[in-house]
Amino acid sequence: MKFFILVLAFFSATPAVAQRYADLFSIDGIDVDVKGPTAEDARVGAFREAAKKGWAKLWDKLVDPSYKGKAPPISNGDVYRVVSAIDVSNEHMSATRYIARFGITFDPGAMRSALARAGAGYTGSRNRAMLLMPLLVDGGVSFVYDTGNPWAVAWAKFPLIRSQIDYIRADGTLGDAILLNPYEARARNPERVQTLLNRYRADGIVVAKAVLSRSYPGGPVHGVFYAFSGSNPLPTGVFELNQPNDKNLPDMFNDAISRLDTIFSATAKKERPVETGPVKLGRVVSIGGNLAQISTPDAASVESWTQRLRNVRTVNSVTVAELAIGGTSRVRIGASEGHDMLLYELDQAGLRMEADGYIRNKLPGDAPIAKPKTQEEILSEKDARAAAEASAGAAKLGVSPPANPTEIKPADKPKIKLTAKPPADAPVQMLPVKP
């Protein structure tokens, strides 16, 4: 069995989203059998079909009974935005056919947004997905997602299905420990917070801080618990708990988590009202380039595709935005002459970009793309229109227009004539000059 996860190019791996997502936002056992002009087209088509089937099944899984069967449709472009991971098994393929069983994990934010806008009655869609930072201060040492943090372990066992918050809890990998460190938990710089939200696909950030002190080693434990939201330096809630010894720490943590969850839920309701209105997933907008998808069944295909794209005229940069070995990766293409010219040059290089951004090899039946006008041609036409307008204006005045309507020559300037001259014998009046 193969397991593929979309990852950002800037990091070695994408952290797990919430533990809840692996169960609540996943659909398994999606069988597809798709034919296409080539094996690659059939495989990509199978992935899209599996994602659309899984989206409808997940909708019915989460909504109230009255909303079942009413999942909003998703386009081919939306597929790449709403899917977080795929699990493929029982693969069979030929030159034009692809058969497989898929397991699809969907992006919780996209599904929550669709559910909330439709008013579909899913309680988890009422609030934002919050990146959780369980900060523990014990004996003067601070931990977040460090190995052996019992506070983080307690949060990992919290049954999120009962919560009004979609907590995003990291796996505790080395990357998580580096990024979600005690300094970040305390400082919560707005720019750094936004970076973390983008990486962990969260809508907000919450810090659950626990400060432990003991009367003597192993003796009575005193805990002070704080709830922080976003970049606010002030806690939204503070309370204290006590236990007779360290053996009772799990009970203290469970009680504290239940109380903090209540505080976070109340804060989230105040910060963001429920969204209503028609479902509109929209399309991904690329900043700084044209966002495209390429088929990357193995590591060699990544290099092959990026090199082919770099060889296309007008392309000045190709950056892998999301890598999925064994699936469909996303690249950002920087082009010097606009999107229409990029489509034409791809066509000239034997490639074709579909409406959803998927790039494939050009097929014999594909109609050629007409060459768009270059920037020089557009400027030349603009100058020609300006000259025509100048000629028309000059004809109305009965004068010859200048050779270049944008340039005024000295000969075109009007001459100043004197209408009267003084007599030759008129006395000259001298004006006194001040020393």
PyMOL commands that set and color helices and strands:
alter all, ss='L'
color gray80, all
select helices_A, chain A and resi 19-24+39-62+65-67+76-82+108-118+123-126+150-156+160-162+174-179+182-187+190-200+246-271+299-310+338-348+375-397+410-412
alter helices_A, ss='H'
color red, helices_A
select strands_A, chain A and resi 2-5+7-8+26-35+83-93+97-106+129-138+141-143+166-168+204-214+221-229+237-243+290-296+315-323+327-335+351-353+359-361
alter strands_A, ss='S'
color yellow, strands_A
deselect
rebuild
show_as cartoon
